[in-house]
Each structure stands twice: as C-alpha cells, then as structure tokens.
Amino acid sequence: MAGPSVSTAERTAVAYEVDSLGVRLNSTDGPRQIVRDISFDVAPGEIVGIVGRSGVGKTTLLRVLGGLLAPSSGTVFLGNRAVHGPPADVVVVFQDYDNALLPWRTVERNVALGLEGRVPRRERRSRVERALGLVGLDGRGKEYPRRLSGGMAQRVQIARALAVQPTVLLMDEPFGALDALTKATLQDVLLDIHAQTRTTIVFITHDLDEAIYLSDRVLVLAGAPGTITRALPTGLPRPRDQLATRELPGYLRVRHQLWEALRADHG
C-alpha cells in the first residue's frame, strides 16, 4: 500500500502512485461517494488485476487512472506527473469492441486510427504491422470488422492500443463478453504481448480465475463506498499455462483468499 507521500525521485520507480483517492458523483439522490481512501502503487511492467462486486467502483477507479474522470480527493501520479487528464502514454481498452471499431475502416486502418496526424506514413505502417503481429492477426489487415469474430474484433482493439506504444494499458473487462475458449486464448495472447513489450497493465474483471491467472498482484475493491481491502501478490511463475498454472497450490491458495475477501463483502 502507498504511504502518505513520496518524493519525485521515488515516483520514478513506480508507474502509478495513488494516494487517498476519493470520488463523489452526482446521482438522483444527490452526491454519492463512489470510492474513498484508495492508496496503492503499480510498478513499471507489473500486471495488476482489480476485482470486486458490481457497483463497487471498479470502472470509476479505472477511469480516474486513465484521466477520464477527476478525483474528488487525493492524488494520482503516473511516474512523476500528476494525472489531470488523459496521459498520452496511457490507453484504455473497453469491453464493447463492437462499438469501439469503425465498421467502414479496414482492420489496419482501425489500428492506425490513433497514429493518424501524429506519425509519418512509413512508421505508421510499420507500427500497425507489428501490432497486428503481436495479437496474431498477420495478413488480416485488409478485412473489415463485420467479417471478424468477437475474439478477433477484440484483438483489433488491443492492436490499436499497442500501435501507439503505450507505457500503460488499462483494460475494462476486456474479455468479459467472450466465450470461455476464446477468453482463454486472448488471456494467453495478452501474456505473450506483455512478455514482449513489458507494458504496465491494470485491468478490472469479475472473473476471479482470470484475475489470478493474468496478474502479478490482485486488488480487492469492496465496501460502499468502495475501498481496497486486500492486495495479494499471486507469486505464480511465468510463462503460465491454462491447465498447469491453475492446478498449482499457490494458485489455489490465492483463489481461496480472494474468494473469502469477496464473500465477506457480499455478506
């Protein structure tokens, strides 16, 4: 957990430093405290999963990290910079890939969207090709989104995020709408991407097994308003395997601890 404050030099050793974060939003019943007193760090290159029941404030927290929502109290630093708007080197990937892709653009032009007007054409083409390769879509650049499965469409959205070469990837239930086999495949794609790029990844999920399998550390957001009640390192070796990793004693131990934390919040 983060301490009360850190120096500028110390902040360069972390990707995110969140201190005493709180968010109040207007509702039909007046202002409502969504999350409060949230403090944690994320190390560069770390994968952090955030779990919690529906309505506890997971998406609100992710939006604050992405600079899409201003906190009511506390601070958020990305490296040594305070987050007061969307940072250029942070990309958010949402669950709704159908609406995220432009149907009149080819796959490669969807992936290039964030580079247009910022990157020369030759470099743009190179980045798009590399991003498509990272998600396993080599040779599919000329196709249109309507011809893609849900899993492929989500790969395109991830490729578009990778093309801008972010230092941080924020993901909101990225595989929640997919079937079990496609979800497992994309989980492994994400781990392969991380092994090659060392991008810092923070994601939220309702899937406890997904959180453990992907993460170096899992945060439990609980209560009303939401706050972090547990921060558990998974301690699982890499590379990971969908069967062998999930059968490890350490995996089952973390699963038990997270389940108990979530059950306590429900009851």
PyRosetta script that sets phi, psi and omega in degrees:
from pyrosetta import init, pose_from_sequence

init()
pose = pose_from_sequence("MAGPSVSTAERTAVAYEVDSLGVRLNSTDGPRQIVRDISFDVAPGEIVGIVGRSGVGKTTLLRVLGGLLAPSSGTVFLGNRAVHGPPADVVVVFQDYDNALLPWRTVERNVALGLEGRVPRRERRSRVERALGLVGLDGRGKEYPRRLSGGMAQRVQIARALAVQPTVLLMDEPFGALDALTKATLQDVLLDIHAQTRTTIVFITHDLDEAIYLSDRVLVLAGAPGTITRALPTGLPRPRDQLATRELPGYLRVRHQLWEALRADHG")
pose.set_psi(1, 148.7)
pose.set_omega(1, -178.5)
pose.set_phi(2, -74.4)
pose.set_psi(2, 147.8)
pose.set_omega(2, 174.0)
pose.set_phi(3, -79.9)
pose.set_psi(3, -175.1)
pose.set_omega(3, -176.4)
pose.set_phi(4, -66.9)
pose.set_psi(4, -30.0)
pose.set_omega(4, 178.5)
pose.set_phi(5, -163.0)
pose.set_psi(5, 157.3)
pose.set_omega(5, 176.5)
pose.set_phi(6, -137.3)
pose.set_psi(6, 156.8)
pose.set_omega(6, 179.6)
pose.set_phi(7, -79.2)
pose.set_psi(7, 167.5)
pose.set_omega(7, 177.0)
pose.set_phi(8, -60.0)
pose.set_psi(8, -40.7)
pose.set_omega(8, 179.5)
pose.set_phi(9, -63.2)
pose.set_psi(9, -40.4)
pose.set_omega(9, -179.8)
pose.set_phi(10, -68.2)
pose.set_psi(10, -32.2)
pose.set_omega(10, -178.5)
pose.set_phi(11, -66.2)
pose.set_psi(11, -27.5)
pose.set_omega(11, -179.6)
pose.set_phi(12, -66.7)
pose.set_psi(12, -15.5)
pose.set_omega(12, 179.4)
pose.set_phi(13, -87.7)
pose.set_psi(13, -1.5)
pose.set_omega(13, 178.6)
pose.set_phi(14, -125.7)
pose.set_psi(14, 152.6)
pose.set_omega(14, 172.4)
pose.set_phi(15, -78.0)
pose.set_psi(15, -54.8)
pose.set_omega(15, 177.6)
pose.set_phi(16, -120.3)
pose.set_psi(16, 143.3)
pose.set_omega(16, 170.0)
pose.set_phi(17, -132.5)
pose.set_psi(17, 111.3)
pose.set_omega(17, -177.2)
pose.set_phi(18, -111.2)
pose.set_psi(18, 126.7)
pose.set_omega(18, -174.2)
pose.set_phi(19, -131.6)
pose.set_psi(19, 116.3)
pose.set_omega(19, 172.9)
pose.set_phi(20, 55.3)
pose.set_psi(20, 39.5)
pose.set_omega(20, -176.1)
pose.set_phi(21, -71.0)
pose.set_psi(21, 135.4)
pose.set_omega(21, 173.2)
pose.set_phi(22, -139.6)
pose.set_psi(22, 146.9)
pose.set_omega(22, 178.4)
pose.set_phi(23, -134.6)
pose.set_psi(23, 125.8)
pose.set_omega(23, 172.1)
pose.set_phi(24, -115.0)
pose.set_psi(24, 132.5)
pose.set_omega(24, 179.2)
pose.set_phi(25, -126.0)
pose.set_psi(25, 150.5)
pose.set_omega(25, 177.2)
pose.set_phi(26, -73.5)
pose.set_psi(26, 142.0)
pose.set_omega(26, 175.7)
pose.set_phi(27, -136.9)
pose.set_psi(27, 178.3)
pose.set_omega(27, 179.8)
pose.set_phi(28, -64.4)
pose.set_psi(28, -22.1)
pose.set_omega(28, 178.9)
pose.set_phi(29, -99.2)
pose.set_psi(29, 12.9)
pose.set_omega(29, -178.5)
pose.set_phi(30, 102.6)
pose.set_psi(30, -175.2)
pose.set_omega(30, -178.7)
pose.set_phi(31, -58.7)
pose.set_psi(31, 137.6)
pose.set_omega(31, -178.8)
pose.set_phi(32, -129.5)
pose.set_psi(32, 130.2)
pose.set_omega(32, 177.2)
pose.set_phi(33, -77.9)
pose.set_psi(33, 116.3)
pose.set_omega(33, -177.5)
pose.set_phi(34, -87.7)
pose.set_psi(34, -51.9)
pose.set_omega(34, 175.9)
pose.set_phi(35, -133.6)
pose.set_psi(35, 157.3)
pose.set_omega(35, -180.0)
pose.set_phi(36, -149.4)
pose.set_psi(36, 150.7)
pose.set_omega(36, 170.1)
pose.set_phi(37, 48.4)
pose.set_psi(37, 48.6)
pose.set_omega(37, 179.3)
pose.set_phi(38, -97.0)
pose.set_psi(38, 124.7)
pose.set_omega(38, 179.2)
pose.set_phi(39, -136.9)
pose.set_psi(39, 128.1)
pose.set_omega(39, 174.4)
pose.set_phi(40, -166.9)
pose.set_psi(40, 161.3)
pose.set_omega(40, 173.6)
pose.set_phi(41, -114.6)
pose.set_psi(41, 155.4)
pose.set_omega(41, 169.8)
pose.set_phi(42, -126.7)
pose.set_psi(42, 125.1)
pose.set_omega(42, -179.5)
pose.set_phi(43, -79.4)
pose.set_psi(43, 150.9)
pose.set_omega(43, 175.3)
pose.set_phi(44, -57.2)
pose.set_psi(44, 131.7)
pose.set_omega(44, 179.3)
pose.set_phi(45, 81.6)
pose.set_psi(45, 0.1)
pose.set_omega(45, -179.0)
pose.set_phi(46, -81.6)
pose.set_psi(46, 149.9)
pose.set_omega(46, 170.2)
pose.set_phi(47, -108.9)
pose.set_psi(47, 118.7)
pose.set_omega(47, -178.3)
pose.set_phi(48, -119.5)
pose.set_psi(48, 124.7)
pose.set_omega(48, 175.4)
pose.set_phi(49, -100.4)
pose.set_psi(49, 143.8)
pose.set_omega(49, 178.2)
pose.set_phi(50, -121.4)
pose.set_psi(50, 122.9)
pose.set_omega(50, -179.8)
pose.set_phi(51, -121.2)
pose.set_psi(51, 160.3)
pose.set_omega(51, 178.9)
pose.set_phi(52, 165.8)
pose.set_psi(52, 162.1)
pose.set_omega(52, -179.6)
pose.set_phi(53, -66.3)
pose.set_psi(53, 165.1)
pose.set_omega(53, 178.5)
pose.set_phi(54, -62.3)
pose.set_psi(54, 138.0)
pose.set_omega(54, 175.8)
pose.set_phi(55, 84.8)
pose.set_psi(55, 6.5)
pose.set_omega(55, -176.6)
pose.set_phi(56, -85.4)
pose.set_psi(56, -12.6)
pose.set_omega(56, 176.0)
pose.set_phi(57, 113.1)
pose.set_psi(57, 17.3)
pose.set_omega(57, -178.1)
pose.set_phi(58, -63.1)
pose.set_psi(58, -49.3)
pose.set_omega(58, -179.0)
pose.set_phi(59, -66.8)
pose.set_psi(59, -36.9)
pose.set_omega(59, 175.4)
pose.set_phi(60, -57.8)
pose.set_psi(60, -46.2)
pose.set_omega(60, 179.3)
pose.set_phi(61, -61.6)
pose.set_psi(61, -43.6)
pose.set_omega(61, -179.2)
pose.set_phi(62, -64.4)
pose.set_psi(62, -38.4)
pose.set_omega(62, 179.2)
pose.set_phi(63, -65.9)
pose.set_psi(63, -34.9)
pose.set_omega(63, 175.7)
pose.set_phi(64, -66.0)
pose.set_psi(64, -43.5)
pose.set_omega(64, 178.6)
pose.set_phi(65, -60.4)
pose.set_psi(65, -35.0)
pose.set_omega(65, -180.0)
pose.set_phi(66, -84.2)
pose.set_psi(66, 1.6)
pose.set_omega(66, 179.8)
pose.set_phi(67, 73.2)
pose.set_psi(67, 16.7)
pose.set_omega(67, -179.0)
pose.set_phi(68, -90.9)
pose.set_psi(68, -11.2)
pose.set_omega(68, -179.2)
pose.set_phi(69, -145.1)
pose.set_psi(69, 133.2)
pose.set_omega(69, -179.0)
pose.set_phi(70, -86.3)
pose.set_psi(70, 136.5)
pose.set_omega(70, 176.4)
pose.set_phi(71, -70.9)
pose.set_psi(71, 154.5)
pose.set_omega(71, 175.3)
pose.set_phi(72, -84.6)
pose.set_psi(72, -25.3)
pose.set_omega(72, 178.9)
pose.set_phi(73, -154.6)
pose.set_psi(73, 161.8)
pose.set_omega(73, 179.7)
pose.set_phi(74, 83.0)
pose.set_psi(74, -176.5)
pose.set_omega(74, -176.6)
pose.set_phi(75, -135.0)
pose.set_psi(75, 153.4)
pose.set_omega(75, 173.0)
pose.set_phi(76, -131.2)
pose.set_psi(76, 123.6)
pose.set_omega(76, 176.5)
pose.set_phi(77, -116.7)
pose.set_psi(77, 137.1)
pose.set_omega(77, 170.1)
pose.set_phi(78, -108.9)
pose.set_psi(78, 107.0)
pose.set_omega(78, -169.3)
pose.set_phi(79, 62.8)
pose.set_psi(79, -124.3)
pose.set_omega(79, 179.1)
pose.set_phi(80, -104.4)
pose.set_psi(80, 17.8)
pose.set_omega(80, -178.5)
pose.set_phi(81, -113.0)
pose.set_psi(81, 130.3)
pose.set_omega(81, 173.7)
pose.set_phi(82, -70.1)
pose.set_psi(82, 138.4)
pose.set_omega(82, -179.8)
pose.set_phi(83, -87.6)
pose.set_psi(83, 110.8)
pose.set_omega(83, 178.3)
pose.set_phi(84, -125.3)
pose.set_psi(84, 17.8)
pose.set_omega(84, -178.6)
pose.set_phi(85, 170.1)
pose.set_psi(85, 174.9)
pose.set_omega(85, -177.9)
pose.set_phi(86, -62.1)
pose.set_psi(86, 114.8)
pose.set_omega(86, 177.1)
pose.set_phi(87, -67.8)
pose.set_psi(87, 144.7)
pose.set_omega(87, -176.6)
pose.set_phi(88, -64.8)
pose.set_psi(88, -26.6)
pose.set_omega(88, -175.7)
pose.set_phi(89, -102.8)
pose.set_psi(89, 20.0)
pose.set_omega(89, 176.2)
pose.set_phi(90, -121.9)
pose.set_psi(90, 131.3)
pose.set_omega(90, 179.5)
pose.set_phi(91, -124.9)
pose.set_psi(91, 137.9)
pose.set_omega(91, 178.6)
pose.set_phi(92, -105.8)
pose.set_psi(92, 130.3)
pose.set_omega(92, 175.5)
pose.set_phi(93, -110.7)
pose.set_psi(93, 122.3)
pose.set_omega(93, -177.8)
pose.set_phi(94, -99.0)
pose.set_psi(94, 165.6)
pose.set_omega(94, -178.7)
pose.set_phi(95, -70.7)
pose.set_psi(95, -32.4)
pose.set_omega(95, -171.1)
pose.set_phi(96, -82.5)
pose.set_psi(96, 76.2)
pose.set_omega(96, -177.7)
pose.set_phi(97, -68.0)
pose.set_psi(97, -27.4)
pose.set_omega(97, -179.0)
pose.set_phi(98, -59.8)
pose.set_psi(98, -44.2)
pose.set_omega(98, -179.4)
pose.set_phi(99, -86.5)
pose.set_psi(99, -14.5)
pose.set_omega(99, -178.9)
pose.set_phi(100, -77.5)
pose.set_psi(100, -27.4)
pose.set_omega(100, -178.4)
pose.set_phi(101, -95.6)
pose.set_psi(101, 144.4)
pose.set_omega(101, 178.5)
pose.set_phi(102, -89.0)
pose.set_psi(102, 114.5)
pose.set_omega(102, -171.8)
pose.set_phi(103, -65.8)
pose.set_psi(103, -22.5)
pose.set_omega(103, -179.1)
pose.set_phi(104, -86.2)
pose.set_psi(104, -3.6)
pose.set_omega(104, 177.5)
pose.set_phi(105, -104.0)
pose.set_psi(105, 145.4)
pose.set_omega(105, 173.7)
pose.set_phi(106, -67.9)
pose.set_psi(106, 169.8)
pose.set_omega(106, 177.6)
pose.set_phi(107, -55.3)
pose.set_psi(107, -49.1)
pose.set_omega(107, -176.2)
pose.set_phi(108, -66.2)
pose.set_psi(108, -32.8)
pose.set_omega(108, 178.1)
pose.set_phi(109, -76.2)
pose.set_psi(109, -28.6)
pose.set_omega(109, 171.1)
pose.set_phi(110, -65.2)
pose.set_psi(110, -43.0)
pose.set_omega(110, -179.2)
pose.set_phi(111, -66.1)
pose.set_psi(111, -33.2)
pose.set_omega(111, -177.5)
pose.set_phi(112, -79.8)
pose.set_psi(112, -5.4)
pose.set_omega(112, -169.9)
pose.set_phi(113, -55.0)
pose.set_psi(113, -44.8)
pose.set_omega(113, -177.3)
pose.set_phi(114, -74.5)
pose.set_psi(114, -6.5)
pose.set_omega(114, -177.9)
pose.set_phi(115, -102.2)
pose.set_psi(115, -16.8)
pose.set_omega(115, -174.3)
pose.set_phi(116, -64.7)
pose.set_psi(116, 132.4)
pose.set_omega(116, -178.5)
pose.set_phi(117, 81.1)
pose.set_psi(117, -1.8)
pose.set_omega(117, -178.0)
pose.set_phi(118, -122.6)
pose.set_psi(118, -26.4)
pose.set_omega(118, -172.5)
pose.set_phi(119, -128.0)
pose.set_psi(119, 134.9)
pose.set_omega(119, 177.5)
pose.set_phi(120, -56.5)
pose.set_psi(120, 153.6)
pose.set_omega(120, -172.5)
pose.set_phi(121, -56.9)
pose.set_psi(121, -44.5)
pose.set_omega(121, -177.0)
pose.set_phi(122, -64.1)
pose.set_psi(122, -44.4)
pose.set_omega(122, 178.3)
pose.set_phi(123, -66.8)
pose.set_psi(123, -36.8)
pose.set_omega(123, 178.7)
pose.set_phi(124, -60.7)
pose.set_psi(124, -45.1)
pose.set_omega(124, 179.0)
pose.set_phi(125, -61.9)
pose.set_psi(125, -41.2)
pose.set_omega(125, -179.8)
pose.set_phi(126, -64.5)
pose.set_psi(126, -43.4)
pose.set_omega(126, 179.8)
pose.set_phi(127, -64.6)
pose.set_psi(127, -40.9)
pose.set_omega(127, 179.6)
pose.set_phi(128, -63.4)
pose.set_psi(128, -45.0)
pose.set_omega(128, 179.8)
pose.set_phi(129, -61.6)
pose.set_psi(129, -42.9)
pose.set_omega(129, 180.0)
pose.set_phi(130, -65.7)
pose.set_psi(130, -42.1)
pose.set_omega(130, -179.2)
pose.set_phi(131, -63.8)
pose.set_psi(131, -42.1)
pose.set_omega(131, 177.6)
pose.set_phi(132, -64.7)
pose.set_psi(132, -36.6)
pose.set_omega(132, 176.8)
pose.set_phi(133, -64.5)
pose.set_psi(133, -39.8)
pose.set_omega(133, -179.3)
pose.set_phi(134, -62.1)
pose.set_psi(134, -33.4)
pose.set_omega(134, -178.8)
pose.set_phi(135, -98.3)
pose.set_psi(135, 8.4)
pose.set_omega(135, 175.9)
pose.set_phi(136, 76.5)
pose.set_psi(136, 30.2)
pose.set_omega(136, -180.0)
pose.set_phi(137, -116.9)
pose.set_psi(137, 32.0)
pose.set_omega(137, 174.5)
pose.set_phi(138, -55.0)
pose.set_psi(138, 135.3)
pose.set_omega(138, 176.2)
pose.set_phi(139, 80.8)
pose.set_psi(139, 1.7)
pose.set_omega(139, -179.4)
pose.set_phi(140, -106.0)
pose.set_psi(140, 10.1)
pose.set_omega(140, -173.1)
pose.set_phi(141, -64.1)
pose.set_psi(141, -27.4)
pose.set_omega(141, -176.8)
pose.set_phi(142, -87.0)
pose.set_psi(142, -4.9)
pose.set_omega(142, -179.2)
pose.set_phi(143, -79.8)
pose.set_psi(143, 166.9)
pose.set_omega(143, 178.9)
pose.set_phi(144, -109.0)
pose.set_psi(144, 152.4)
pose.set_omega(144, -176.1)
pose.set_phi(145, -53.9)
pose.set_psi(145, -32.5)
pose.set_omega(145, -177.1)
pose.set_phi(146, -63.8)
pose.set_psi(146, -19.5)
pose.set_omega(146, -178.9)
pose.set_phi(147, -93.6)
pose.set_psi(147, 3.6)
pose.set_omega(147, -175.6)
pose.set_phi(148, -102.9)
pose.set_psi(148, 148.3)
pose.set_omega(148, 171.3)
pose.set_phi(149, -72.9)
pose.set_psi(149, 169.7)
pose.set_omega(149, 178.5)
pose.set_phi(150, -59.1)
pose.set_psi(150, -41.9)
pose.set_omega(150, 179.6)
pose.set_phi(151, -64.0)
pose.set_psi(151, -40.6)
pose.set_omega(151, 178.4)
pose.set_phi(152, -67.6)
pose.set_psi(152, -39.5)
pose.set_omega(152, 178.9)
pose.set_phi(153, -61.9)
pose.set_psi(153, -39.1)
pose.set_omega(153, 178.6)
pose.set_phi(154, -69.8)
pose.set_psi(154, -32.4)
pose.set_omega(154, 174.3)
pose.set_phi(155, -61.7)
pose.set_psi(155, -38.4)
pose.set_omega(155, 178.9)
pose.set_phi(156, -64.1)
pose.set_psi(156, -42.4)
pose.set_omega(156, 179.7)
pose.set_phi(157, -63.9)
pose.set_psi(157, -39.8)
pose.set_omega(157, 177.7)
pose.set_phi(158, -66.2)
pose.set_psi(158, -40.6)
pose.set_omega(158, 177.9)
pose.set_phi(159, -61.6)
pose.set_psi(159, -39.6)
pose.set_omega(159, 178.3)
pose.set_phi(160, -62.0)
pose.set_psi(160, -38.5)
pose.set_omega(160, 176.7)
pose.set_phi(161, -66.0)
pose.set_psi(161, -42.6)
pose.set_omega(161, -177.0)
pose.set_phi(162, -69.3)
pose.set_psi(162, -27.9)
pose.set_omega(162, -176.5)
pose.set_phi(163, -63.1)
pose.set_psi(163, -28.6)
pose.set_omega(163, 179.1)
pose.set_phi(164, -84.0)
pose.set_psi(164, 1.5)
pose.set_omega(164, 176.4)
pose.set_phi(165, 55.6)
pose.set_psi(165, 59.4)
pose.set_omega(165, -178.4)
pose.set_phi(166, -72.7)
pose.set_psi(166, 154.8)
pose.set_omega(166, 170.1)
pose.set_phi(167, -86.1)
pose.set_psi(167, -23.4)
pose.set_omega(167, -179.9)
pose.set_phi(168, -133.4)
pose.set_psi(168, 134.7)
pose.set_omega(168, 175.2)
pose.set_phi(169, -115.8)
pose.set_psi(169, 118.2)
pose.set_omega(169, 176.5)
pose.set_phi(170, -103.4)
pose.set_psi(170, 130.9)
pose.set_omega(170, -173.5)
pose.set_phi(171, -130.7)
pose.set_psi(171, 125.7)
pose.set_omega(171, -178.2)
pose.set_phi(172, -104.7)
pose.set_psi(172, 101.3)
pose.set_omega(172, -178.5)
pose.set_phi(173, 46.3)
pose.set_psi(173, 55.0)
pose.set_omega(173, -169.4)
pose.set_phi(174, -64.0)
pose.set_psi(174, -26.0)
pose.set_omega(174, -176.3)
pose.set_phi(175, -119.5)
pose.set_psi(175, 14.1)
pose.set_omega(175, -173.3)
pose.set_phi(176, -64.4)
pose.set_psi(176, -27.8)
pose.set_omega(176, -175.7)
pose.set_phi(177, -93.7)
pose.set_psi(177, 4.9)
pose.set_omega(177, -173.6)
pose.set_phi(178, -100.5)
pose.set_psi(178, 156.3)
pose.set_omega(178, 176.2)
pose.set_phi(179, -69.6)
pose.set_psi(179, 165.7)
pose.set_omega(179, -170.4)
pose.set_phi(180, -60.1)
pose.set_psi(180, -43.4)
pose.set_omega(180, -177.5)
pose.set_phi(181, -69.5)
pose.set_psi(181, -41.8)
pose.set_omega(181, 177.7)
pose.set_phi(182, -64.9)
pose.set_psi(182, -39.9)
pose.set_omega(182, 177.9)
pose.set_phi(183, -59.8)
pose.set_psi(183, -46.3)
pose.set_omega(183, 179.9)
pose.set_phi(184, -61.5)
pose.set_psi(184, -41.1)
pose.set_omega(184, 178.9)
pose.set_phi(185, -61.4)
pose.set_psi(185, -45.5)
pose.set_omega(185, -178.0)
pose.set_phi(186, -72.6)
pose.set_psi(186, -28.9)
pose.set_omega(186, 172.3)
pose.set_phi(187, -59.0)
pose.set_psi(187, -44.1)
pose.set_omega(187, 179.7)
pose.set_phi(188, -70.2)
pose.set_psi(188, -35.1)
pose.set_omega(188, 174.3)
pose.set_phi(189, -60.0)
pose.set_psi(189, -44.3)
pose.set_omega(189, -179.8)
pose.set_phi(190, -62.4)
pose.set_psi(190, -41.5)
pose.set_omega(190, 178.6)
pose.set_phi(191, -66.1)
pose.set_psi(191, -36.9)
pose.set_omega(191, 176.3)
pose.set_phi(192, -64.7)
pose.set_psi(192, -42.9)
pose.set_omega(192, 178.0)
pose.set_phi(193, -60.5)
pose.set_psi(193, -44.6)
pose.set_omega(193, -179.9)
pose.set_phi(194, -62.1)
pose.set_psi(194, -40.6)
pose.set_omega(194, 179.5)
pose.set_phi(195, -62.4)
pose.set_psi(195, -31.9)
pose.set_omega(195, -177.9)
pose.set_phi(196, -87.0)
pose.set_psi(196, -31.9)
pose.set_omega(196, -172.1)
pose.set_phi(197, -108.4)
pose.set_psi(197, -22.9)
pose.set_omega(197, -175.5)
pose.set_phi(198, 56.9)
pose.set_psi(198, 29.9)
pose.set_omega(198, 175.4)
pose.set_phi(199, -66.8)
pose.set_psi(199, 138.0)
pose.set_omega(199, 173.6)
pose.set_phi(200, -71.0)
pose.set_psi(200, 132.4)
pose.set_omega(200, -176.9)
pose.set_phi(201, -127.7)
pose.set_psi(201, 128.0)
pose.set_omega(201, 171.1)
pose.set_phi(202, -123.4)
pose.set_psi(202, 126.3)
pose.set_omega(202, -177.8)
pose.set_phi(203, -139.2)
pose.set_psi(203, 154.7)
pose.set_omega(203, 174.9)
pose.set_phi(204, -114.1)
pose.set_psi(204, 149.7)
pose.set_omega(204, -177.3)
pose.set_phi(205, -158.6)
pose.set_psi(205, 153.0)
pose.set_omega(205, 169.8)
pose.set_phi(206, -93.2)
pose.set_psi(206, -7.5)
pose.set_omega(206, -175.0)
pose.set_phi(207, -92.3)
pose.set_psi(207, 106.8)
pose.set_omega(207, -177.3)
pose.set_phi(208, -60.7)
pose.set_psi(208, -42.3)
pose.set_omega(208, -179.5)
pose.set_phi(209, -66.0)
pose.set_psi(209, -38.1)
pose.set_omega(209, 177.0)
pose.set_phi(210, -62.7)
pose.set_psi(210, -42.8)
pose.set_omega(210, -179.7)
pose.set_phi(211, -60.0)
pose.set_psi(211, -45.2)
pose.set_omega(211, -177.6)
pose.set_phi(212, -70.2)
pose.set_psi(212, -45.3)
pose.set_omega(212, -175.0)
pose.set_phi(213, -62.0)
pose.set_psi(213, -39.4)
pose.set_omega(213, -175.2)
pose.set_phi(214, -86.2)
pose.set_psi(214, -29.1)
pose.set_omega(214, -161.7)
pose.set_phi(215, -92.1)
pose.set_psi(215, 154.6)
pose.set_omega(215, 162.7)
pose.set_phi(216, -84.2)
pose.set_psi(216, -29.1)
pose.set_omega(216, -177.9)
pose.set_phi(217, -151.2)
pose.set_psi(217, 142.1)
pose.set_omega(217, 179.7)
pose.set_phi(218, -119.5)
pose.set_psi(218, 128.7)
pose.set_omega(218, 176.1)
pose.set_phi(219, -102.5)
pose.set_psi(219, 136.5)
pose.set_omega(219, 176.6)
pose.set_phi(220, -103.0)
pose.set_psi(220, 120.5)
pose.set_omega(220, 176.0)
pose.set_phi(221, -100.9)
pose.set_psi(221, 122.1)
pose.set_omega(221, -173.5)
pose.set_phi(222, -145.2)
pose.set_psi(222, 166.1)
pose.set_omega(222, 175.9)
pose.set_phi(223, 91.9)
pose.set_psi(223, 176.5)
pose.set_omega(223, 177.6)
pose.set_phi(224, -143.1)
pose.set_psi(224, 104.0)
pose.set_omega(224, 1.3)
pose.set_phi(225, -68.1)
pose.set_psi(225, 161.0)
pose.set_omega(225, -175.8)
pose.set_phi(226, -72.4)
pose.set_psi(226, 141.3)
pose.set_omega(226, 172.9)
pose.set_phi(227, -146.9)
pose.set_psi(227, 163.0)
pose.set_omega(227, -178.3)
pose.set_phi(228, -82.6)
pose.set_psi(228, 119.7)
pose.set_omega(228, -177.7)
pose.set_phi(229, -103.9)
pose.set_psi(229, -21.8)
pose.set_omega(229, 177.0)
pose.set_phi(230, -144.0)
pose.set_psi(230, 147.4)
pose.set_omega(230, 173.2)
pose.set_phi(231, -136.8)
pose.set_psi(231, 103.4)
pose.set_omega(231, -171.4)
pose.set_phi(232, -113.9)
pose.set_psi(232, 118.1)
pose.set_omega(232, 170.0)
pose.set_phi(233, -67.6)
pose.set_psi(233, 139.4)
pose.set_omega(233, 178.8)
pose.set_phi(234, -81.7)
pose.set_psi(234, -34.2)
pose.set_omega(234, 178.9)
pose.set_phi(235, 64.6)
pose.set_psi(235, 21.1)
pose.set_omega(235, -176.8)
pose.set_phi(236, -87.0)
pose.set_psi(236, 139.6)
pose.set_omega(236, -179.5)
pose.set_phi(237, -70.9)
pose.set_psi(237, 155.8)
pose.set_omega(237, 173.2)
pose.set_phi(238, -119.2)
pose.set_psi(238, 148.4)
pose.set_omega(238, 1.2)
pose.set_phi(239, -71.6)
pose.set_psi(239, 159.6)
pose.set_omega(239, -177.3)
pose.set_phi(240, -105.2)
pose.set_psi(240, 155.6)
pose.set_omega(240, -176.7)
pose.set_phi(241, -130.8)
pose.set_psi(241, 135.9)
pose.set_omega(241, -173.9)
pose.set_phi(242, -58.6)
pose.set_psi(242, -30.4)
pose.set_omega(242, 179.6)
pose.set_phi(243, -96.9)
pose.set_psi(243, -55.3)
pose.set_omega(243, -173.4)
pose.set_phi(244, -63.6)
pose.set_psi(244, -42.1)
pose.set_omega(244, -178.3)
pose.set_phi(245, -63.7)
pose.set_psi(245, -41.6)
pose.set_omega(245, -176.8)
pose.set_phi(246, -72.0)
pose.set_psi(246, -10.9)
pose.set_omega(246, 178.3)
pose.set_phi(247, -98.7)
pose.set_psi(247, -2.9)
pose.set_omega(247, -179.2)
pose.set_phi(248, -69.1)
pose.set_psi(248, 142.1)
pose.set_omega(248, 176.8)
pose.set_phi(249, -55.2)
pose.set_psi(249, -38.4)
pose.set_omega(249, 179.6)
pose.set_phi(250, -64.0)
pose.set_psi(250, -38.3)
pose.set_omega(250, 177.6)
pose.set_phi(251, -62.1)
pose.set_psi(251, -47.6)
pose.set_omega(251, -178.0)
pose.set_phi(252, -66.6)
pose.set_psi(252, -33.5)
pose.set_omega(252, 178.6)
pose.set_phi(253, -65.8)
pose.set_psi(253, -45.9)
pose.set_omega(253, 178.6)
pose.set_phi(254, -65.0)
pose.set_psi(254, -38.9)
pose.set_omega(254, 179.1)
pose.set_phi(255, -60.7)
pose.set_psi(255, -42.8)
pose.set_omega(255, 178.7)
pose.set_phi(256, -62.5)
pose.set_psi(256, -44.4)
pose.set_omega(256, -178.6)
pose.set_phi(257, -64.9)
pose.set_psi(257, -42.0)
pose.set_omega(257, 179.4)
pose.set_phi(258, -67.8)
pose.set_psi(258, -40.5)
pose.set_omega(258, 179.1)
pose.set_phi(259, -60.9)
pose.set_psi(259, -43.0)
pose.set_omega(259, 179.1)
pose.set_phi(260, -62.9)
pose.set_psi(260, -40.0)
pose.set_omega(260, 179.3)
pose.set_phi(261, -64.8)
pose.set_psi(261, -42.1)
pose.set_omega(261, 179.8)
pose.set_phi(262, -71.2)
pose.set_psi(262, -38.5)
pose.set_omega(262, 178.7)
pose.set_phi(263, -64.2)
pose.set_psi(263, -38.1)
pose.set_omega(263, 177.8)
pose.set_phi(264, -61.9)
pose.set_psi(264, -36.7)
pose.set_omega(264, 179.5)
pose.set_phi(265, -69.8)
pose.set_psi(265, -32.9)
pose.set_omega(265, -179.7)
pose.set_phi(266, -77.0)
pose.set_psi(266, -24.4)
pose.set_omega(266, -171.1)
pose.set_phi(267, -134.3)
pose.dump_pdb("model.pdb")
